[in-house]
Amino acid sequence: MTLKTQPEGVIFGRRLRELRLERELTQDALAQIVATSKPFISDLERGVKVPSLTMILRLADALDSRVYELVEVFDQTRRARKWGKRQQVEEPAD
């Protein structure tokens, strides 16, 4: 069975995994700290599930980070898309 990923979930999941590995935590250890299951953490990291606000707060606390550190990737992604559109518009026509 193939699980459907959500674009925002994939972006969040990459950042979550990055922070978790920087803190040298396993998925199981993180799951215990935030009172959830290892499969749920795995689903978050793969973008299959998107966390609730409550879970984002728990994850930030467990990772000893600010909420912004978890979600800043969305701001960066938005800026990159906006910048890409600007470049396309500004290119000279032949």
N, CA and C of each residue as an Amber inpcrd file, in Angstrom:
protein
   282
   0.8410000  -1.1760000   0.0000000   0.0000000   0.0000000   0.0000000
   0.8910000   1.2460000   0.0000000   0.6490000   2.1330000  -0.9310000
   1.3980000   3.3820000  -1.0190000   0.6640000   4.4690000  -0.2520000
   1.3900000   5.1210000   0.6370000   0.7900000   6.2050000   1.4070000
   1.0070000   7.5190000   0.6780000  -0.0280000   8.3100000   0.6170000
   0.0430000   9.5970000  -0.0750000   0.7240000  10.6340000   0.8170000
   1.6910000  11.3240000   0.2460000   2.3540000  12.3900000   0.9940000
   1.7000000  13.7230000   0.6680000   1.8820000  14.6640000   1.5710000
   1.3590000  16.0090000   1.3920000   2.5600000  16.9330000   1.2160000
   2.5400000  17.8370000   0.2270000   3.7100000  18.6930000  -0.0250000
   4.2210000  19.4100000   1.2190000   3.3030000  20.0010000   1.9840000
   3.7470000  20.6970000   3.1910000   4.2830000  19.7210000   4.2290000
   3.7580000  18.5080000   4.2080000   4.2400000  17.4740000   5.1230000
   5.6610000  17.0460000   4.7950000   5.9630000  16.9300000   3.5250000
   7.3100000  16.5410000   3.0930000   8.3160000  17.6160000   3.5060000
   7.9600000  18.8650000   3.2950000   8.8490000  19.9840000   3.6660000
   9.0740000  19.9910000   5.1740000   7.9900000  19.8810000   5.9450000
   8.1100000  19.8620000   7.4030000   8.9130000  18.6470000   7.8560000
   8.6250000  17.5040000   7.2700000   9.2880000  16.2640000   7.6700000
  10.7930000  16.2970000   7.4890000  11.2430000  16.8850000   6.3870000
  12.6910000  17.0140000   6.1700000  13.3390000  17.8370000   7.2730000
  12.6750000  18.9230000   7.6420000  13.2180000  19.7970000   8.6950000
  13.1910000  19.0930000  10.0460000  12.1100000  18.3880000  10.3320000
  12.0020000  17.6440000  11.5850000  13.1330000  16.6240000  11.6970000
  13.3450000  15.8740000  10.6440000  14.4090000  14.8620000  10.6410000
  15.7770000  15.5140000  10.8590000  16.0020000  16.6200000  10.1670000
  17.2690000  17.3440000  10.2900000  17.5210000  17.7580000  11.7420000
  16.5340000  18.3590000  12.3730000  16.6860000  18.7920000  13.7650000
  16.8480000  17.5990000  14.7030000  16.0860000  16.5480000  14.4590000
  16.1810000  15.3530000  15.3070000  17.5810000  14.7530000  15.2420000
  18.1300000  14.6460000  14.0470000  19.4620000  14.0750000  13.8910000
  20.5370000  14.9820000  14.4830000  20.3660000  16.3000000  14.3460000
  21.3060000  17.2420000  14.9700000  21.3440000  17.0550000  16.4800000
  20.1880000  16.7010000  17.0640000  20.0970000  16.4990000  18.5150000
  20.4690000  15.0710000  18.9080000  20.8290000  14.2680000  17.9050000
  21.2170000  12.8700000  18.1120000  20.1240000  12.0690000  18.8160000
  18.8950000  12.2680000  18.3840000  17.7530000  11.5290000  18.9120000
  17.2820000  10.5120000  17.8900000  16.8520000   9.3680000  18.3530000
  16.2060000   8.3960000  17.4690000  14.7310000   8.7760000  17.3550000
  14.0600000   8.1970000  16.3810000  12.6240000   8.4340000  16.2610000
  11.9090000   7.9470000  17.5150000  12.3460000   6.8170000  18.0370000
  11.7310000   6.2540000  19.2330000  11.9080000   7.1810000  20.4340000
  13.1110000   7.7230000  20.6120000  13.3680000   8.6290000  21.7360000
  12.5200000   9.8850000  21.6200000  12.4520000  10.4590000  20.4120000
  11.6290000  11.6560000  20.2110000  10.1600000  11.3540000  20.4830000
   9.7090000  10.2030000  20.0140000   8.3130000   9.8090000  20.2290000
   7.9960000   9.7150000  21.7170000   8.8870000   9.1490000  22.4820000
   8.6630000   9.0330000  23.9360000   8.5890000  10.4100000  24.5900000
   9.4650000  11.3150000  24.1780000   9.4900000  12.6510000  24.7810000
   8.1930000  13.4170000  24.5040000   7.6730000  13.2840000  23.2790000
   6.4650000  14.0440000  22.9120000   5.1730000  13.2500000  23.1130000
   5.2950000  12.0810000  23.7390000   4.1330000  11.2390000  24.0710000
   3.3350000  10.8180000  22.8360000   4.0520000  10.2650000  21.8810000
   3.3940000   9.7160000  20.6890000   4.1070000   8.4190000  20.3270000
   3.8580000   7.9060000  19.1440000   4.4710000   6.6420000  18.7330000
   5.5840000   6.8600000  17.7040000   6.4760000   5.8980000  17.6310000
   7.5470000   5.9480000  16.6400000   6.9700000   5.9740000  15.2130000
   5.9450000   5.1620000  14.9090000   5.3680000   5.2390000  13.5580000
   4.8270000   6.6240000  13.2010000   4.2870000   7.3390000  14.1920000
   3.7740000   8.6850000  13.9240000   4.9260000   9.6230000  13.5660000
   6.0390000   9.5380000  14.2980000   7.2150000  10.3660000  13.9880000
   7.7150000  10.0180000  12.5930000   7.7520000   8.7500000  12.2660000
   8.1700000   8.3120000  10.9350000   7.2440000   8.8870000   9.8580000
   5.9370000   8.8460000  10.1050000   4.9650000   9.4060000   9.1520000
   5.1670000  10.9090000   8.9710000   5.4670000  11.6040000  10.0690000
   5.7360000  13.0400000   9.9720000   6.9630000  13.2890000   9.1070000
   8.0330000  12.5430000   9.3580000   9.2810000  12.7590000   8.6330000
   9.1570000  12.4200000   7.1520000   8.2730000  11.5040000   6.8190000
   8.0760000  11.1280000   5.4080000   7.0230000  11.9830000   4.7190000
   6.3540000  12.8470000   5.4760000   5.3460000  13.7200000   4.8890000
   3.9920000  13.0800000   4.7040000   3.7960000  11.9300000   5.3320000
   2.5130000  11.2340000   5.2270000   1.4740000  11.9090000   6.1210000
   1.9430000  12.4460000   7.2380000   1.0510000  13.1550000   8.1600000
   1.5980000  14.5520000   8.4020000   0.6940000  15.4590000   8.7270000
   1.0450000  16.8410000   9.0550000   0.6790000  17.0430000  10.5240000
   1.5960000  17.6090000  11.3170000   1.3340000  17.7300000  12.7500000
   0.3270000  18.8260000  13.0940000  -0.3360000  18.6260000  14.2030000
  -1.2190000  19.6650000  14.7490000  -0.3450000  20.7390000  15.3900000
  -0.9500000  21.8560000  15.7140000  -0.2210000  22.9180000  16.3990000
   0.3150000  22.4120000  17.7400000  -0.4880000  21.6500000  18.4430000
  -0.0570000  21.0890000  19.7240000   1.1850000  20.2300000  19.5500000
   1.2020000  19.4010000  18.5060000   2.3510000  18.5370000  18.2720000
   3.5750000  19.3580000  17.8690000   3.3850000  20.4070000  17.0900000
   4.5130000  21.2660000  16.7260000   5.1250000  21.8770000  17.9870000
   4.2890000  22.3090000  18.9150000   4.7840000  22.8710000  20.1770000
   5.5570000  21.8250000  20.9760000   5.0320000  20.6170000  21.0420000
   5.7260000  19.5310000  21.7580000   7.0580000  19.2020000  21.1010000
   7.0520000  19.1250000  19.7780000   8.2850000  18.7980000  19.0560000
   9.3500000  19.8740000  19.2750000   8.9490000  21.1250000  19.2090000
   9.9020000  22.2180000  19.4230000  10.5100000  22.1190000  20.8140000
   9.6790000  21.8520000  21.8080000  10.1710000  21.7140000  23.1780000
  11.1290000  20.5220000  23.2890000  10.7480000  19.4010000  22.7300000
  11.5710000  18.1870000  22.8010000  12.9090000  18.3600000  22.0810000
  12.8980000  19.1410000  21.0090000  14.1210000  19.3600000  20.2250000
  14.9040000  20.5630000  20.7260000  14.4340000  21.1290000  21.8360000
  15.0770000  22.3050000  22.4290000  15.2840000  23.3950000  21.3810000
  14.2090000  23.6750000  20.6620000  14.2650000  24.6850000  19.6030000
  13.0110000  25.5430000  19.6780000  13.0190000  26.5820000  18.9010000
  11.8380000  27.4370000  18.8000000  10.9250000  26.8850000  17.7170000
   9.6540000  27.1710000  17.8490000   8.6910000  26.7290000  16.8340000
   9.1400000  27.2250000  15.4610000   9.6390000  28.4510000  15.4130000
  10.0670000  29.0160000  14.1330000  11.1250000  28.1480000  13.4470000
  11.9890000  27.5120000  14.2310000  13.0130000  26.6510000  13.6340000
  12.3990000  25.4620000  12.9020000  11.2510000  25.0250000  13.3460000
  10.5660000  23.9140000  12.6790000   9.8150000  24.3630000  11.4280000
   9.2660000  25.5610000  11.4720000   8.3910000  25.9770000  10.3700000
   9.0250000  27.0050000   9.4360000  10.2350000  27.4630000   9.7380000
  10.8640000  28.4750000   8.8920000  11.0670000  27.9850000   7.4570000
  11.1120000  26.6820000   7.2610000  11.2920000  26.1550000   5.9060000
  10.1520000  26.5820000   4.9900000   8.9710000  26.7930000   5.5490000
   7.8530000  27.2420000   4.7190000   8.0760000  28.6610000   4.2380000
   8.6290000  29.4970000   5.0850000   8.9380000  30.8700000   4.6970000
  10.0200000  30.8720000   3.6200000  11.0370000  30.0580000   3.7810000
  12.1180000  29.9830000   2.7980000  11.6140000  29.4410000   1.4660000
  10.7240000  28.4500000   1.5270000  10.1650000  27.8680000   0.3030000
   9.3280000  28.9030000  -0.4340000   8.5320000  29.6670000   0.3220000
   7.6970000  30.7070000  -0.2920000   8.5630000  31.7630000  -0.9620000
   9.6240000  32.1660000  -0.2780000  10.5290000  33.1730000  -0.8500000
  11.1860000  32.6540000  -2.1180000  11.5910000  31.3920000  -2.1150000
  12.2520000  30.8130000  -3.2880000  11.2940000  30.7940000  -4.4820000
  10.0370000  30.4300000  -4.2310000   9.0510000  30.4270000  -5.3200000
   8.8320000  31.8390000  -5.8280000   8.7230000  32.7830000  -4.9130000
   8.4970000  34.1780000  -5.2960000   9.6930000  34.7010000  -6.0840000
  10.9080000  34.4020000  -5.6240000  12.1170000  34.8450000  -6.3080000
  12.1950000  34.2180000  -7.7000000  11.8550000  32.9410000  -7.8050000
  11.8750000  32.2650000  -9.0950000  10.9300000  32.9130000 -10.0880000
   9.7620000  33.3160000  -9.6330000   8.7960000  33.9970000 -10.5080000
   9.3330000  35.3460000 -10.9430000   9.9910000  36.0550000 -10.0290000
  10.5610000  37.3570000 -10.3750000  11.6170000  37.2210000 -11.4580000
  12.4650000  36.2060000 -11.3250000  13.5260000  36.0090000 -12.3070000
  12.9370000  35.7240000 -13.6790000  11.8580000  34.9400000 -13.7150000
  11.2440000  34.6380000 -14.9870000  10.6780000  35.8890000 -15.6230000
  10.1010000  36.7530000 -14.8360000   9.4940000  37.9750000 -15.3460000
  10.5710000  38.9350000 -15.8390000  11.6880000  39.0080000 -15.1370000
  12.7290000  39.9900000 -15.4410000  13.6370000  39.5850000 -16.5950000
  13.5710000  38.3420000 -17.0560000  14.4300000  37.9120000 -18.1530000
  14.0530000  38.6700000 -19.4250000  15.0400000  39.1510000 -20.1570000
  14.7490000  39.8940000 -21.3790000  14.1460000  38.9880000 -22.4540000
  13.2360000  39.5360000 -23.1930000  12.5980000  38.7980000 -24.3020000
  13.4610000  38.9080000 -25.5330000  13.4780000  37.8590000 -26.3380000
  14.2380000  37.8950000 -27.6100000  13.4610000  38.5240000 -28.7170000
